[in-house]
């Protein structure tokens, strides 16, 4: 597909090349090696650090050799989500592009424009012979999506620039100048199954068809959480008959709202007809609750052929359900400083039965470190009360906005002059690596920009193609004026 804006074609060509290489979080090595090889083939100095972050040095163009050095930053990894019917193997298959008018999507998987499009844009700029720019440091970090691991591992001196343009925002015409911090809490409960009475049968309860989404950007959109809805379904069933959990699973990544969940349970033989009627009623209720956000929600209850012979007893099942019911999900508080900004939230992200334990992952975000601590302490207390344990990681700090930033002032002037409209300046509830980078480099002047992206972290992810050229034009002019 060809576009009138020539740079859009070049950026998409590089994005397609990147998308041929598997790069799920923690599996970016091949992509990083490819970037280093590309840089050296084009006579750019390239280095990596101990975790495989990539830094590529691009000299300034003629007349800009001594201008302030600018860091262009994005992350290599992508969230790997797919629909239940997708055969895609993220360990080996290239992402299949689907062009749909002005939008670019993938075939039943995440597209990976978050954040492959940043890499493609930086590569295009590095090779461009016509766009004047100061010396550039192209910083491509790893494992951003599972906890900003790459940014956390950056050592002093790896980069030297004091101006940073992050290309990981998702609305053209919006400048991001602050973000939430985040932390994960892993909770475990003993999972000690027992023999099931012979008069019980095995049933699979599945809940799916939910849209999911980004646990920061979409947490205030009242999207359903498949884990919470499945647990509620099991709770309703247990009110009517004995239920014994043999297995339960749902969710994938800490920063994705769960779309699917399922549980293998045992129920009395006498309940096999009644359970389907209960499921139909709960489905009807949930579809009404989520009619505007998750209209395709479904509950499926079928006889299970899985090889389970044991399950939690009735009391242990009740305890597990109570624990999962009480865990928070969604907006915890709104900012009193910035209208409409989510200040703090929880994402009940994943549940599994592994190694004789019920394992639960929650992701917390907040603009305030004190609120992050408060949210995590609450989860830890819930785990202890249920007879389990909890461990909260170190997380990453919020990026506090600097409204007096010289880079922001220049960006506002340039954008309004170029497009005859004022851009939006925002603080977001999602996490950006700017928070860590700025925390470790006092005096760093930063801004985050990017083309328009919708539904990241889900198979519905799509990139608005006309916005690519607009971001390129703005970025080119901004770099031209850093002189």
N, C-alpha and C positions, 0 to 999 in steps of 0.2 A: 504494500500500500504506500502511495506517495502523497506527500503533503506539500502545500505551497511554501510553508516555512522550511527552508532547506535544512536548518539545524535540527528541526524535529526529526527529519529522516535520519540524520547521522546519529542522533541520540538514541532513537529507537533501534538502529542497527546494532549499536553497542549493547543496548539493553537486551536484545535478543541473544547476542553472543554470551553475555553473562548468564542468561536464563537457561543456557544449555548445560551449565555446570551445577551439580547439586550443591546447595549451600544452606541447608537447614542449620539452625543454631547448633553450635558445637561440631558441625561437620563442614567447616568452611575452608579446610586446608587446601583443597584443590583449587578453589576460587582464588585464594590468596596467592598461591603459586602462579596461577595464570596472570594475575595482575602484575606481579613482579616481573614475570617474563615479558609481558607487554611493555612495561616501562623500560626495561633494559634494551629491548629491540628498538625502542624509539629514542634511545640515548638519554633517558632520564635516570637520575640516581634513585635507587629504590632500596629500602631497608625494611626488615621486620623485627619485631621484638619477641620476647619469650612466649607470648601467647598468640603470636601470628598477626598482630595489628600490622598494617602495611602503611608505610610513609613514602610518598613519591615526591621528589623535588622537581619543580618545573621552573626554569629561569624566567625572570621578567622579560618582557618584550623590549625592543629598542626604545630607549628613553625612560624605561621604567626599572632599569636594573637596580637602582638604589631606593626604590619606593618601599614603603612598609610591607613586610611579608604578610600574606593572607593565607590562612588555613581554610581549605574547603573540606568539609567533613561529612561523612556518611558511614553507614555500617554495611558490612558484607552479608550478614546472615538474614534469613527471612523466616517468618512463621510458616510452618508447613501444615496446612489444613486442607482437607478434601472432603467431598461428599461421600456418603456411605457406598454409593454405586461406582465411584471412580476407581479404575484399576491402576492409577498412577503410583509409581514407586519413587519416592523423593530421594532415595539413595542412588538412583541411576538415570531416571528419565528426565529429559529436558521439559521445561514448562511449555505447554502448548498454547500459543497466543490465539485469541479469538477477537477479531475486529468487529465491533458492533456500532456502526455510525461513528460518532465522535468519541466513543469509548473503547478502551482496550481491556479485555478480560482474559481469563485463562479457562481452559476446559476442565471445569469442576474442581479446580484447586485454587489456592491462593496464587495471585499473580507474582508477588515478590517485588512489585514496584516500591513497596516499603522494604528495603530502601535501595533496590538495585538501580532505580532511576537516578539517584544521586551519583552513583558510581559512573553511570553512562554519561551524565552531564559533565562531570569532572574530566572524564577521559576525552570527550569531544572538545572541551575548552583547552586541554593541554595540547592537543594536536592542531588547534586552530591557528592559522598563520595571519589572520586578519584582525583578530580582536586584541587590542592592547590590554595588558594586564601587568600587575606587579609580580614579583616572585611568589610562587604558590607552593604550598605544602598540601598535597592531597592525602588526607588522613582517613583511612578506611579501617574501622574497628570491627572486631569479631564479637559474636555472642551478645549482641545488644538486647535481643528479644527475651532472653531468659534471665536477665538481671544486670545488664550493662557491664558484663565481665571484662570486655576488652578495654573500655574506658577506665574501669577501676584499676586495670593493670598498667596503665600508662605511667612511665617513669619520668621524672624531671629531666628535661633536656632532649627528650625524644622529638618534640616539636619546638620550634623557636619563635614562631609567629605570635603576635599579640592581638591579631584581629581574626575572628573565627566566624565563618558563614556555614552554618549547619543546613543541610538540604534534606531535612527529614520532617518538614511540616507538610500538611495535607490540604491546604487551600491556597490557590493562587490569589494574590492580592491581600494576603494576611501575613503579618510579621509577628512571629512568636518571640516573646522576650522573657518568658518565665515558664516554669513547669513544676509539676508535683514531684516530690520524692516518693520512693517506694521501698517496700520490704516484703519478704515472704515468710510465712509461718508454716512449718511442716508439723502436723499433728498425727499421732498414732494412738490406736487403741488395741488391746489384745483381741485377736480373732481366733477363738478356740472352738471350732465346730464339734458337734457330737453326733452320734448315730440318730437317724431320723426314724420315727415310728413307721411301721410297714404300711399303715393306712394313709400315708401321705404321698402326694404326687408332686413332681417337679414342674415348675412353671417359669417361663421367662417373661419378664415385664420390661418392655422397651419404651422409651420416650424419645421422640426425635422430631425432625422437621422444623426445629427452631432456627432462627437466623444467626444467633451468636453475635459476635462482633468484638471490637477492641475494648478491653476492660477499663481503659481510661476515657477514651473519646466517647464511647457509647454507654457508659455506666448510668448516665442520667436519662436514657431514652426508654427506660422501663421494659427493656427486652427481657424475655424469660430466661431463666437459668435451668437447664435440663436436669442438673443434679437436684436442685431444690424441688422441682416439679415431680421428679421421680420419687423422691423421699416422701413428699406429701401424698402421692398416690399410694405408696406402700403403707403409710400411716392410716389412710382411710380404709384400705383393705384389712389391716390388722384390727381395726375397730369392729369389724364384722366377723372375723375368723382368725384362727391361729396362723401366724406367718413366721417362717424361719428362714433367715437369709443364709444362702450358701455362697453367694458372690455378689459384688456390686462394683460397677465401674462407670465413669463418666468424666468428660472434660479431657483436655490435652495439655494446653500451655497455660502458664500462670497469667498471661495477659490476654487470653481469649475467653470470652463468656461461653460457657459450655453449651453446645448445641444438641448433643446426644448423650443418653445415659441408659444403662440397663442393669437389671438385677435378676439373678437366679434365686428363686425362693421355693420353699416347700409349703404346701397347704394341705389340709385334710381332703381326702377324696370327695367328701360331700360338698366341698366348696367350688368344684371345677366349673359349674354353670354360673354360680353367683358371682365369682370373681370377674368374669367378663362383663357382667352387667354393671358391677361397680366401676370397672375401668372405663366403660362407655360414659357413665355419669360424670366421672372425674374429668375425662377428656372434654366433655361438653362444657363443664365449668371452666376449665383452663382455656379452652378456645374462646370463650366469652371474655375472660380476663385479658387475654393477649391477642384479641381480634385485630388490633391495629399494628402490632409489632411482630407477631408470630402466627399468622393465619393458617400456616400449614402444619402446625403442631399436631402430633398424633400420639396415641398410646396403643401399643400392640401387646396383647397377652396371648401367648401360645404355649402349648405343652413343650417342655424342653427335653432334648435328647442328650444334654451334656452329662458327662460322667461324674456327677456328684452323688455321693452317698451319705454325706454329713452336712450339717448346717448349724448355725448358732441356735441355741435353745430359745424358747419363747421369751424369757426374761432378758437374755443377752441381745436378742433382736430388738426388743423394745428400747433397751439402753442405747443401742447403736442408732436407732431412728431418732430418739430424743436428742442425741448428740448432734446429728446432722441437721435436725430441724432447727435447733437453737443457734447454729452458726450463722452469722450475718452475711448478707449479700446485698450490694447496692450502695446508694448514696448514704453516707453517714452524717455529713454536715455540708452546708453551703457556706461560701465565703461571705463574711460581713464587710469585706473591703472592696471586692469586685463583684458587681451584680451579675448573677447568672453563672458564676464559676463554682463548680464543685470543689469544695475544700478537701474533703476526706471521703474515702470509699473503701469497700471490701469487694473482692471478687472470689467467691467460692469456686475455685478453678478446677480442682481435680479430686477424684476419689478412686481408690483402688484397694483390692485385697492382695497383699503380697507378703511372703515370708512370715505367715502366721499373724499378720497385723492388718488392721484397717488403717489405711494411710490417706490422709486428707491434706491438700495444699490450698492455702488461702493467700491471696495477694492483696496487700493494703497500699493505698496511695494517700498522700496528703501534702498540702502546701506548707504544713507546719510539722516540724520534727516531733514536737510534743504530742500531736494528735496521732502520728504514726506509732509512737510508743503506746499510747492509750489503746488504740485499736488492737495492737498485738498482744498486750497484756490481757485484754478481754478474751481473745482466742485461747491464750495459754490457760486461763482460768477455766474456760469451758472444757478444755481437754482434761484438766486435772479432775474436775467434778465428775466427768464421765469415766474416770479410772484410767485415763491415758496420760500421755506426755506430749510436750510441744517444744519446738525449737525454732526460734526466730533468727533469721540471718542478719547480716550487717546492713544490707540495703544500699540505697544511694540517696544523696541529698537533693532537696528541691533547688531549683534555679530561681533565685530571687530577682525580680525585674529591676533594671536600671533605666528609668525613664529619661535620664540625662545622658544616655549613651551617645557619643559622637557618631557611631556607626548607624544607630537608629535614626538620628536626626538627618544624616545624609541620605539614608534609604527612603525616608518619608518625602524629602524634597525631590529626589529623582523619580520616585514612582508617580507622585502627583503631576509632575511635569510631563512624564512620558504618556500617562494614560488618562490625564485630566480627571482624576478622581482620587479621593483619599483612600489609602489602604487601611485595613483593620489592624490594630495593634492588640495582641491578646496574650494572656497567660493561660496555659492549658492544664488540664488535669492528667494528661498522659505524661510519661517520663521521656526526657531527652538527655542525651549524653552531655549537653551543655552544662547541666548541673554539676556533674563530676569534674569536667574539664575546667570550668570556671572556679570551682572550689579549690582545685590544685594549682591554678595559675592566677593568682591575684592580679587584677588589672586587665584581664582578658576582656576585650570588647566583643560581644557576641550577638548574633541574630540568627533566627531560623526561618527558612523559606522553603518553598517546594511547590510543585504542580498539584493540581486538584486530584485527590484520591478519595474514593468512597469505599466503605466497608472493609478496611484492612483487617487482617487476622482472621478472615473468613473466606470461604470459596466464592463469595460474591464480590470480592475485591475488584475494583475497576479504576482505571486511570483515564482522566479527561484529556484527550489528546491536544486540543487547541491550547490548553494551559501550558504545555511544555515550551512552546515558542515564546509565550509571554514571560515565563520565568527566565528563559535564556536571555531575552532582550534586556530585561531588568538587571540580571546578574552581570551581563557584559558591560552595561553602562556604569553600574556601581564599581566594578573593578577598574574601569577606565578612569574614574574619578578619585581612586585611592592612589595618589601620586605625590 
